[in-house]
Amino acid sequence: MERDEVIAEIEAVGERYLEASANLIALHLFAASAEQVCAGTEAIAGYFVGSTARTLSKGSFLAFAIHYLPELGRTNPGVAFTERPERPLATCAEAIYAAYRGGLFHDGERASGIQVVDDKRRWMLTFEPDGSARLNAIPFQAQLERGLKQYLRDLARRPALLAKATVRAAFLKRPTFVVPGDRS
């Protein structure tokens, strides 16, 4: 694949999730919006690490966050999961990923998981002393939008990064399913 084709493919993938997220924010479905941002981050992260796996890993999500989502990937939240209090989380991205994969984003008031809101403030993720957390949907989406733009710029000027993305793009072009015994 040509460089411009790979970059256009990644941009289209990212934009699809960002558009879905924006539409959900407009409907005040903030938790669903956060899920779209996470799904978009995960999809883009597959290109970032050059994954040839059908199901992407937590590691690829966190690697992309560390490089392109600074408020999540490089910020220590100062908390641990209740089931493993001896192991503090290294980044906010770990908390976001666990909430995303565990179905713990919600729009209502619940003590567990992460309440996703639109608070019109700048903060993105806060942890409260009672064990609750709040994620601001709009800056969360904006973080991915900025990260995607930076990643696309980096792809255009860093051949090693583009090579990884090309591996993922080629993998995704392969057939996903086969009919057993079909030799046609």
TORVOTI-103960 format. One line per 3 residues: their letters; for each residue x, y negated, z negated of N, C-alpha, C, O. Coordinates in nm, 2 decimals. Atoms other than C-alpha are relative to their C-alpha. Layout:
BEGIN
A) X Y Z X Y Z X Y Z X Y Z ~ ...
END
This chain:
BEGIN
MER) 0.08 0.12 0.00 0.00 0.00 0.00 0.09 -0.12 0.00 0.20 -0.13 -0.06 ~ -0.07 0.12 -0.01 0.11 -0.35 0.07 -0.02 -0.08 -0.13 -0.12 -0.06 -0.20 ~ 0.01 0.08 0.13 0.18 -0.59 -0.22 -0.13 -0.08 -0.01 -0.19 -0.07 -0.11
DEV) 0.12 0.08 0.01 -0.11 -0.82 -0.13 -0.12 0.08 -0.02 -0.22 0.04 -0.09 ~ 0.11 -0.09 0.02 -0.35 -0.53 -0.12 -0.01 0.05 -0.14 -0.12 0.05 -0.20 ~ 0.00 -0.05 0.14 -0.25 -0.40 -0.46 -0.04 -0.12 -0.09 -0.13 -0.10 -0.18
IAE) 0.03 0.11 0.08 -0.27 -0.75 -0.61 -0.15 -0.04 0.01 -0.22 -0.06 -0.08 ~ 0.14 0.03 -0.02 -0.61 -0.81 -0.45 -0.09 0.10 -0.07 -0.20 0.07 -0.12 ~ 0.08 -0.11 0.07 -0.74 -0.47 -0.58 -0.01 -0.03 -0.15 -0.12 -0.02 -0.21
IEA) -0.01 0.03 0.15 -0.63 -0.56 -0.94 -0.09 -0.12 -0.03 -0.16 -0.12 -0.13 ~ 0.08 0.12 0.02 -0.78 -0.90 -0.91 -0.15 0.03 0.00 -0.23 -0.02 -0.08 ~ 0.14 -0.03 -0.02 -1.11 -0.76 -0.79 -0.05 0.08 -0.12 -0.16 0.06 -0.17
VGE) 0.04 -0.08 0.12 -1.12 -0.51 -1.08 -0.02 -0.09 -0.12 -0.12 -0.08 -0.18 ~ 0.01 0.10 0.12 -1.05 -0.78 -1.34 -0.12 -0.09 0.01 -0.19 -0.11 -0.08 ~ 0.11 0.09 -0.02 -1.30 -1.02 -1.19 -0.14 0.07 -0.02 -0.23 0.00 -0.07
RYL) 0.12 -0.08 0.02 -1.57 -0.75 -1.19 -0.04 0.00 -0.15 -0.16 -0.02 -0.18 ~ 0.03 0.00 0.15 -1.54 -0.71 -1.57 -0.02 -0.13 -0.06 -0.11 -0.15 -0.14 ~ 0.02 0.14 0.05 -1.51 -1.08 -1.63 -0.13 -0.05 0.03 -0.20 -0.12 -0.05
EAS) 0.13 0.04 -0.05 -1.82 -1.15 -1.43 -0.11 0.06 -0.09 -0.21 0.00 -0.13 ~ 0.10 -0.08 0.08 -2.02 -0.88 -1.62 0.00 -0.06 -0.14 -0.10 -0.08 -0.20 ~ -0.01 0.05 0.14 -1.89 -1.02 -1.95 -0.07 -0.14 -0.01 -0.14 -0.17 -0.10
ANL) 0.06 0.13 0.00 -1.99 -1.38 -1.86 -0.15 0.01 0.01 -0.22 -0.07 -0.06 ~ 0.14 -0.02 -0.01 -2.34 -1.26 -1.76 -0.06 0.04 -0.13 -0.17 0.00 -0.17 ~ 0.05 -0.05 0.13 -2.38 -1.08 -2.09 0.01 -0.11 -0.11 -0.08 -0.12 -0.19
IAL) 0.00 0.12 0.09 -2.27 -1.39 -2.28 -0.12 -0.09 0.02 -0.18 -0.14 -0.07 ~ 0.11 0.09 -0.03 -2.53 -1.59 -2.10 -0.13 0.05 -0.06 -0.22 -0.02 -0.09 ~ 0.12 -0.06 0.06 -2.79 -1.34 -2.23 0.01 0.02 -0.15 -0.08 0.08 -0.21
HLF) -0.02 -0.01 0.14 -2.65 -1.36 -2.58 0.02 0.14 -0.04 -0.01 0.18 -0.16 ~ -0.04 -0.14 0.03 -2.54 -1.00 -2.56 0.15 0.01 -0.02 0.22 0.06 0.06 ~ -0.15 0.02 0.02 -2.20 -1.06 -2.72 0.07 0.13 -0.02 0.19 0.14 0.03
AAS) -0.07 -0.13 0.01 -2.12 -0.71 -2.82 0.02 0.07 0.13 0.13 0.13 0.16 ~ -0.01 -0.06 -0.14 -2.19 -0.58 -2.47 0.11 -0.08 0.08 0.18 -0.02 0.16 ~ -0.10 0.08 -0.07 -1.97 -0.87 -2.34 0.14 0.05 -0.05 0.23 0.06 0.04
AEQ) -0.13 -0.05 0.06 -1.68 -0.76 -2.57 0.03 0.13 0.06 0.15 0.16 0.09 ~ -0.02 -0.13 -0.06 -1.72 -0.41 -2.44 0.05 -0.01 0.14 0.14 0.06 0.18 ~ -0.05 0.02 -0.14 -1.68 -0.53 -2.08 0.14 -0.06 0.00 0.22 -0.02 0.09
VCA) -0.14 0.05 0.01 -1.37 -0.73 -2.18 0.10 0.11 -0.03 0.21 0.12 0.03 ~ -0.09 -0.11 0.04 -1.22 -0.42 -2.34 0.01 0.10 0.12 0.12 0.15 0.15 ~ -0.01 -0.09 -0.11 -1.31 -0.20 -2.04 0.08 -0.06 0.11 0.16 0.01 0.18
GTE) -0.08 0.07 -0.10 -1.16 -0.46 -1.81 0.15 0.00 -0.04 0.24 0.03 0.05 ~ -0.14 -0.01 0.05 -0.84 -0.47 -2.02 0.05 0.14 0.02 0.17 0.15 0.07 ~ -0.04 -0.13 -0.02 -0.82 -0.10 -2.01 0.02 0.04 0.14 0.12 0.10 0.18
AIA) -0.01 -0.03 -0.15 -0.87 -0.08 -1.63 0.13 -0.07 0.05 0.21 -0.01 0.12 ~ -0.12 0.08 -0.05 -0.60 -0.35 -1.57 0.12 0.06 -0.06 0.23 0.07 0.00 ~ -0.11 -0.06 0.06 -0.37 -0.18 -1.82 0.05 0.12 0.07 0.17 0.15 0.07
GYF) -0.04 -0.12 -0.08 -0.37 0.13 -1.61 0.09 -0.03 0.11 0.19 0.04 0.13 ~ -0.09 0.05 -0.11 -0.21 -0.07 -1.33 0.13 -0.04 -0.07 0.24 -0.02 -0.01 ~ -0.12 0.05 0.07 0.03 -0.23 -1.58 0.10 0.11 -0.03 0.22 0.09 -0.02
VGS) -0.09 -0.11 0.04 0.17 0.10 -1.70 0.02 0.10 0.11 0.10 0.19 0.10 ~ -0.02 -0.09 -0.11 0.14 0.28 -1.36 -0.06 0.14 -0.04 0.00 0.24 0.00 ~ 0.06 -0.13 0.05 -0.09 0.55 -1.51 -0.05 0.08 0.11 -0.11 0.03 0.21
TAR) 0.06 -0.10 -0.09 -0.18 0.86 -1.32 -0.10 0.09 -0.07 -0.11 0.21 -0.04 ~ 0.09 -0.08 0.08 -0.43 0.97 -1.58 -0.14 -0.05 0.03 -0.17 -0.17 0.05 ~ 0.14 0.04 -0.02 -0.81 0.97 -1.53 -0.05 -0.08 -0.12 -0.12 -0.18 -0.10
TLS) 0.04 0.07 0.13 -0.86 0.86 -1.89 0.12 -0.07 -0.05 0.22 -0.01 -0.08 ~ -0.11 0.08 0.05 -0.64 0.58 -2.00 0.02 0.01 -0.15 -0.07 0.06 -0.22 ~ -0.04 -0.02 0.14 -0.46 0.58 -2.33 -0.01 -0.13 -0.08 -0.01 -0.24 -0.02
KGS) -0.01 0.12 0.09 -0.46 0.35 -2.63 0.13 -0.07 0.02 0.13 -0.19 0.02 ~ -0.14 0.06 -0.02 -0.09 0.29 -2.56 0.00 -0.09 0.12 0.06 -0.20 0.11 ~ 0.00 0.09 -0.11 -0.16 0.14 -2.22 -0.08 -0.13 -0.03 -0.04 -0.24 0.01
FLA) 0.08 0.11 0.04 -0.43 -0.09 -2.37 0.09 -0.09 -0.09 0.09 -0.22 -0.06 ~ -0.08 0.08 0.09 -0.19 -0.20 -2.64 0.12 -0.07 0.07 0.16 -0.18 0.04 ~ -0.11 0.06 -0.08 0.10 -0.25 -2.40 -0.04 -0.12 0.08 0.03 -0.22 0.08
FAI) 0.05 0.12 -0.08 -0.10 -0.48 -2.18 -0.03 -0.11 -0.10 0.00 -0.23 -0.07 ~ 0.04 0.11 0.09 -0.23 -0.67 -2.48 0.13 -0.07 -0.06 0.13 -0.19 -0.07 ~ -0.13 0.06 0.05 0.13 -0.72 -2.61 0.05 -0.10 0.10 0.11 -0.21 0.06
HYL) -0.06 0.08 -0.11 0.24 -0.87 -2.28 -0.09 -0.12 0.04 -0.04 -0.22 0.08 ~ 0.09 0.10 -0.06 -0.07 -1.06 -2.17 -0.12 -0.06 -0.08 -0.19 -0.15 -0.04 ~ 0.11 0.05 0.09 -0.32 -1.11 -2.46 0.06 -0.04 -0.13 0.05 0.03 -0.23
PEL) -0.08 0.04 0.12 -0.10 -1.30 -2.71 -0.08 -0.01 -0.13 -0.02 0.03 -0.24 ~ 0.08 0.01 0.13 -0.38 -1.37 -2.97 -0.03 0.14 -0.05 -0.06 0.15 -0.17 ~ 0.04 -0.13 0.05 -0.45 -1.00 -2.99 0.13 0.09 -0.01 0.14 0.17 -0.10
GRT) -0.11 -0.09 -0.01 -0.13 -0.82 -2.89 0.12 -0.03 -0.08 0.21 0.05 -0.11 ~ -0.12 0.04 0.07 0.12 -1.02 -3.09 -0.04 -0.05 -0.14 0.05 -0.11 -0.21 ~ 0.05 0.06 0.13 -0.09 -1.12 -3.40 -0.02 0.12 -0.10 -0.10 0.21 -0.07
NPG) 0.02 -0.10 0.11 -0.06 -0.91 -3.72 -0.13 -0.04 -0.08 -0.13 -0.15 -0.13 ~ 0.12 0.03 0.07 -0.41 -0.90 -3.87 0.01 0.00 -0.16 -0.08 -0.05 -0.22 ~ -0.01 -0.01 0.14 -0.29 -0.82 -4.22 -0.10 0.10 -0.06 -0.14 0.08 -0.18
VAF) 0.10 -0.10 0.05 -0.54 -0.53 -4.26 0.03 0.14 0.05 0.12 0.16 0.13 ~ -0.01 -0.15 -0.03 -0.56 -0.15 -4.24 -0.14 0.05 0.01 -0.24 0.00 -0.04 ~ 0.13 -0.07 0.00 -0.84 0.09 -4.16 -0.02 0.06 -0.14 0.07 0.10 -0.20
TER) 0.03 -0.05 0.14 -1.02 0.20 -4.48 0.05 0.15 -0.01 0.08 0.19 -0.12 ~ -0.04 -0.14 0.01 -0.94 0.57 -4.40 0.15 0.02 0.00 0.20 0.13 -0.04 ~ -0.15 -0.01 0.01 -0.56 0.49 -4.38 0.05 -0.13 -0.05 0.12 -0.20 0.02
PER) -0.04 0.13 0.05 -0.50 0.20 -4.61 0.15 -0.02 -0.02 0.20 -0.13 -0.03 ~ -0.14 0.00 0.02 -0.13 0.29 -4.64 0.07 -0.04 0.13 0.19 -0.07 0.14 ~ -0.05 0.03 -0.14 -0.08 0.21 -4.26 -0.06 -0.13 0.05 -0.17 -0.12 0.12
PLA) 0.05 0.12 -0.05 -0.14 -0.16 -4.19 0.01 0.00 0.16 0.10 0.05 0.22 ~ 0.00 0.01 -0.14 -0.23 -0.24 -3.83 0.11 -0.10 0.04 0.13 -0.20 -0.03 ~ -0.11 0.09 -0.05 0.05 -0.40 -3.63 -0.05 -0.11 0.08 0.01 -0.22 0.08
TCA) 0.05 0.10 -0.08 -0.17 -0.60 -3.40 -0.16 0.00 -0.01 -0.22 0.10 -0.05 ~ 0.15 0.01 -0.01 -0.53 -0.73 -3.37 -0.05 0.09 0.11 -0.17 0.14 0.10 ~ 0.04 -0.09 -0.11 -0.54 -0.53 -3.05 -0.04 0.14 -0.04 -0.13 0.20 0.01
EAI) 0.03 -0.13 0.06 -0.54 -0.21 -3.25 -0.14 0.00 -0.06 -0.22 0.10 -0.04 ~ 0.13 0.01 0.06 -0.85 -0.32 -3.44 -0.11 -0.01 0.11 -0.21 0.06 0.11 ~ 0.10 0.02 -0.12 -1.03 -0.43 -3.11 -0.01 0.13 0.07 -0.13 0.17 0.10
YAA) 0.01 -0.13 -0.07 -0.94 -0.10 -2.94 -0.08 0.10 -0.08 -0.16 0.17 -0.02 ~ 0.08 -0.10 0.08 -1.07 0.11 -3.23 -0.15 -0.03 0.00 -0.23 0.06 0.00 ~ 0.14 0.04 0.00 -1.39 -0.09 -3.24 -0.07 0.03 0.13 -0.18 0.08 0.14
YRG) 0.05 -0.02 -0.13 -1.43 -0.06 -2.87 -0.03 0.15 0.02 -0.14 0.20 0.06 ~ 0.01 -0.15 -0.02 -1.37 0.32 -2.86 -0.09 0.06 -0.10 -0.15 0.17 -0.07 ~ 0.08 -0.05 0.11 -1.56 0.38 -3.18 -0.14 -0.04 0.01 -0.22 0.00 -0.08
GLF) 0.13 0.05 -0.01 -1.87 0.20 -3.07 -0.04 -0.10 -0.12 -0.15 -0.10 -0.16 ~ 0.01 0.08 0.12 -1.82 -0.05 -3.36 -0.02 -0.15 0.03 -0.02 -0.23 -0.06 ~ 0.04 0.14 -0.03 -1.90 -0.38 -3.18 -0.15 -0.01 -0.02 -0.23 0.08 0.02
HDG) 0.14 0.01 0.02 -2.24 -0.51 -3.28 -0.03 -0.15 0.00 0.05 -0.24 -0.03 ~ 0.04 0.14 0.00 -2.44 -0.83 -3.25 -0.07 -0.04 -0.14 -0.08 -0.16 -0.17 ~ 0.07 0.03 0.13 -2.63 -0.80 -3.59 0.10 -0.01 -0.11 0.22 0.01 -0.10
ERA) -0.08 0.01 0.12 -2.51 -0.84 -3.94 0.02 0.14 -0.06 -0.08 0.20 -0.12 ~ -0.03 -0.13 0.06 -2.35 -0.51 -4.05 0.14 -0.01 -0.06 0.23 -0.08 -0.01 ~ -0.13 0.00 0.07 -2.06 -0.45 -4.29 0.11 0.07 0.08 0.23 0.03 0.08
SGI) -0.11 -0.08 -0.07 -1.88 -0.19 -4.07 0.01 -0.06 0.14 -0.08 -0.12 0.20 ~ -0.03 0.04 -0.13 -1.72 -0.26 -3.74 0.03 -0.15 0.02 0.07 -0.22 -0.08 ~ -0.03 0.14 -0.03 -1.68 -0.60 -3.57 -0.13 -0.06 0.05 -0.19 -0.02 0.15
QVV) 0.12 0.08 -0.05 -1.97 -0.85 -3.54 0.06 -0.09 0.11 0.15 -0.16 0.09 ~ -0.05 0.08 -0.11 -1.93 -1.02 -3.20 -0.10 -0.12 0.01 -0.22 -0.10 0.01 ~ 0.09 0.12 0.01 -2.06 -1.38 -3.20 0.05 -0.10 0.11 0.15 -0.08 0.18
DDK) -0.05 0.12 -0.07 -2.04 -1.71 -3.01 -0.01 -0.11 -0.10 -0.12 -0.16 -0.12 ~ 0.00 0.10 0.10 -1.94 -1.95 -3.27 0.04 -0.14 0.04 0.04 -0.23 -0.04 ~ -0.04 0.13 -0.05 -1.83 -2.24 -3.05 0.13 -0.05 -0.06 0.16 -0.17 -0.05
RRW) -0.13 0.04 0.06 -1.50 -2.25 -3.24 0.12 0.07 0.07 0.09 0.15 0.16 ~ -0.11 -0.05 -0.07 -1.15 -2.17 -3.13 0.05 0.14 -0.05 0.11 0.22 0.03 ~ -0.04 -0.12 0.05 -1.08 -1.87 -3.35 -0.05 0.12 0.08 -0.16 0.11 0.14
MLT) 0.05 -0.11 -0.08 -1.10 -1.53 -3.19 -0.04 0.12 -0.09 -0.15 0.17 -0.07 ~ 0.03 -0.12 0.09 -1.09 -1.26 -3.46 0.04 -0.03 -0.14 0.15 -0.08 -0.17 ~ -0.03 0.02 0.14 -1.12 -1.29 -3.83 -0.04 0.12 -0.08 -0.13 0.20 -0.04
FEP) 0.03 -0.11 0.09 -1.11 -1.03 -4.11 -0.04 -0.07 -0.14 0.04 -0.15 -0.19 ~ 0.05 0.06 0.13 -1.31 -1.11 -4.43 0.04 0.09 -0.11 0.07 0.21 -0.09 ~ -0.04 -0.08 0.12 -1.22 -0.99 -4.78 -0.10 0.12 -0.03 -0.06 0.22 -0.09
DGS) 0.10 -0.11 0.02 -1.54 -0.77 -4.78 0.02 0.11 0.10 -0.06 0.21 0.09 ~ -0.02 -0.11 -0.10 -1.40 -0.56 -4.50 -0.07 -0.02 0.13 -0.06 0.06 0.22 ~ 0.07 0.03 -0.13 -1.61 -0.72 -4.22 0.10 -0.08 0.09 0.20 -0.13 0.04
ARL) -0.08 0.07 -0.10 -1.47 -0.87 -3.91 -0.09 -0.07 0.10 -0.20 -0.02 0.12 ~ 0.08 0.07 -0.10 -1.59 -1.12 -3.65 0.09 -0.03 0.11 0.20 -0.08 0.10 ~ -0.07 0.03 -0.13 -1.49 -1.16 -3.29 -0.08 -0.10 0.08 -0.20 -0.08 0.10
NAI) 0.06 0.10 -0.07 -1.57 -1.47 -3.10 0.00 0.04 0.15 0.11 0.05 0.21 ~ 0.01 -0.06 -0.14 -1.69 -1.35 -2.75 0.06 -0.09 0.11 0.13 -0.04 0.20 ~ -0.05 0.09 -0.11 -1.60 -1.66 -2.54 0.15 -0.01 0.00 0.21 0.01 0.11
PFQ) -0.15 0.00 -0.02 -1.23 -1.70 -2.63 0.05 0.14 0.02 0.16 0.15 0.08 ~ -0.05 -0.13 -0.03 -1.20 -1.32 -2.62 0.00 0.02 0.15 0.09 0.07 0.21 ~ 0.01 -0.01 -0.14 -1.32 -1.33 -2.26 0.11 -0.09 0.07 0.17 -0.05 0.17
AQL) -0.10 0.09 -0.05 -1.10 -1.63 -2.19 0.14 0.05 -0.01 0.23 0.03 0.08 ~ -0.13 -0.06 0.02 -0.80 -1.45 -2.32 0.03 0.10 0.11 0.14 0.10 0.16 ~ -0.02 -0.09 -0.11 -0.84 -1.17 -2.06 0.01 -0.07 0.13 0.09 -0.04 0.21
ERG) -0.01 0.07 -0.12 -0.90 -1.42 -1.79 0.14 -0.06 0.02 0.20 -0.06 0.13 ~ -0.14 0.06 -0.01 -0.57 -1.60 -1.87 0.10 0.11 0.02 0.19 0.10 0.10 ~ -0.10 -0.11 -0.01 -0.39 -1.27 -1.91 0.00 0.06 0.14 0.11 0.10 0.19
LKQ) 0.01 -0.05 -0.13 -0.52 -1.14 -1.58 0.08 -0.09 0.10 0.15 -0.05 0.19 ~ -0.07 0.10 -0.09 -0.40 -1.46 -1.40 0.15 0.01 -0.01 0.22 0.01 0.09 ~ -0.15 -0.01 0.02 -0.05 -1.43 -1.56 0.05 0.13 0.06 0.16 0.13 0.12
YLR) -0.04 -0.13 -0.05 -0.03 -1.06 -1.47 0.01 0.00 0.15 0.10 0.05 0.21 ~ 0.00 0.01 -0.15 -0.12 -1.13 -1.11 0.12 -0.08 0.05 0.18 -0.05 0.15 ~ -0.12 0.08 -0.04 0.15 -1.40 -1.09 0.12 0.08 -0.02 0.21 0.08 0.07
DLA) -0.12 -0.08 0.02 0.40 -1.16 -1.24 0.01 0.11 0.10 0.12 0.14 0.14 ~ -0.01 -0.10 -0.11 0.31 -0.89 -0.99 0.06 -0.05 0.13 0.13 0.02 0.20 ~ -0.05 0.06 -0.12 0.39 -1.12 -0.71 0.15 -0.03 0.00 0.21 -0.04 0.11
RRP) -0.14 0.03 0.00 0.74 -1.19 -0.83 0.09 0.11 -0.07 0.21 0.09 -0.08 ~ -0.07 -0.11 0.07 0.84 -0.87 -1.02 -0.02 0.13 0.07 -0.12 0.20 0.04 ~ 0.02 -0.12 -0.07 0.90 -0.57 -0.80 -0.02 0.12 -0.08 -0.10 0.21 -0.04
ALL) 0.02 -0.12 0.08 0.92 -0.32 -1.08 -0.14 0.01 -0.06 -0.20 0.12 -0.07 ~ 0.14 0.01 0.05 0.59 -0.43 -1.22 -0.10 0.04 0.11 -0.19 0.11 0.09 ~ 0.08 -0.03 -0.12 0.44 -0.41 -0.87 0.01 0.15 0.03 -0.09 0.21 0.07
AKA) -0.02 -0.14 -0.03 0.58 -0.06 -0.83 -0.09 0.09 -0.09 -0.15 0.18 -0.04 ~ 0.09 -0.07 0.09 0.39 0.06 -1.14 -0.15 -0.01 0.05 -0.22 0.08 0.05 ~ 0.14 0.02 -0.05 0.07 -0.10 -1.01 -0.03 0.08 0.12 -0.14 0.13 0.14
TVR) 0.02 -0.07 -0.12 0.12 0.06 -0.68 -0.02 0.15 -0.02 -0.10 0.22 0.05 ~ 0.02 -0.14 0.04 0.14 0.41 -0.84 -0.14 0.02 -0.04 -0.20 0.12 0.00 ~ 0.14 -0.01 0.04 -0.19 0.35 -1.01 -0.10 -0.02 0.12 -0.19 0.06 0.13
AAF) 0.09 0.03 -0.12 -0.35 0.21 -0.69 -0.01 0.13 0.09 -0.11 0.17 0.13 ~ 0.00 -0.12 -0.08 -0.24 0.52 -0.50 -0.07 0.11 -0.06 -0.14 0.19 0.00 ~ 0.07 -0.10 0.08 -0.36 0.75 -0.77 -0.16 -0.02 0.01 -0.23 0.08 0.03
LKR) 0.15 0.02 -0.01 -0.71 0.59 -0.76 -0.05 0.02 0.14 -0.18 0.03 0.15 ~ 0.05 -0.03 -0.13 -0.73 0.64 -0.39 -0.02 0.15 0.03 -0.09 0.18 0.13 ~ 0.02 -0.15 -0.01 -0.71 1.02 -0.43 -0.14 0.04 -0.03 -0.21 -0.03 -0.11
PTF) 0.13 -0.04 0.04 -1.03 1.21 -0.44 -0.01 0.04 -0.15 0.09 0.09 -0.20 ~ 0.02 -0.03 0.14 -1.18 1.25 -0.78 -0.05 0.14 -0.03 -0.01 0.21 -0.13 ~ 0.07 -0.13 0.02 -1.38 1.57 -0.74 0.02 0.09 0.12 0.04 0.04 0.23
VVP) 0.00 -0.10 -0.11 -1.36 1.89 -0.53 -0.11 0.10 -0.03 -0.15 0.12 -0.15 ~ 0.10 -0.11 0.02 -1.62 2.16 -0.48 0.09 0.13 0.00 0.15 0.16 0.10 ~ -0.08 -0.13 0.01 -1.46 2.49 -0.60 -0.03 0.09 0.12 -0.15 0.11 0.15
GDR) 0.02 -0.10 -0.11 -1.41 2.73 -0.31 -0.02 -0.06 0.13 -0.02 0.01 0.23 ~ 0.02 0.07 -0.13 -1.47 2.47 -0.04 0.13 -0.02 0.07 0.22 -0.09 0.02 ~ -0.12 0.00 -0.08 -1.20 2.51 0.22 -0.01 -0.09 0.12 0.08 -0.09 0.21
S) 0.01 0.08 -0.13 -1.33 2.27 0.48 0.08 -0.13 0.00 0.07 -0.21 0.09
END
